[in-house]
Structures are given as C-alpha cells and as structure tokens.
Amino acid sequence: MSTRVIIGIASLCAATTGLIVANMFLYMMIGEINRKRTEENLVSYFGFAFPKMQRIFSEYRVKYPDGRLHIYALIAFAAAMVGLLGVVRALGFFG
C-alpha cells in the first residue's frame, strides 16, 4: 500500500469520526434546549437543515451562556473538514 492510500484512509476515518462526534454534540444541545421548553414546543431530533442548526446553536447560546457544547461541536466539525481536505489531497485534487 502506498503512503498516499494510507493517508487517505486515515483522513477518511478522521473525517467520519469528526462528523459523528459533532452530531452527538448537536443531539446533546437539543436535549439541553428541550429540557427548558414545554412539552408542546420541543425541538425534534430528526431532520437537519442549515436553518434548524443555526436556530439550535443560537438558542443554546441564549439559554446556556456558559455552555460549551456548541464550541465542542464546531471543533469536531472543523476536525472533520480537515480530514476531508486530507482525503481530497490523497485523491490528488491538489497536485
């Protein structure tokens, strides 16, 4: 196996892990938000779109100003993007 293939596989694993961890932090934020909401007004755990994620992040920061889950989710997402850049590099898109 060449070095490029090994780096590509490791980068793909890092990207997948980062996305899974970021998703877990997002689920934890939804749980924290739902804890302070009424039963009729809960945020659903299903269906993610960019506006919904923005709403979750902003509401979490308002309700939990000292909370760090949104920071951890962003760090995990950034790590996933770095991993994806490694995959793209290993595939030869950057020369």
Buried (B, 14 or more C-beta within 10 A) or exposed (E): EEEEEEBBBBBBEBBBBBBEBBBBBBBBBBEBBBEEEEEEEEBEEEEEEEEBEEEBBEBBBEBBEEBEBBEBBEBBBEBBEEBBBBBEBBEEEEE
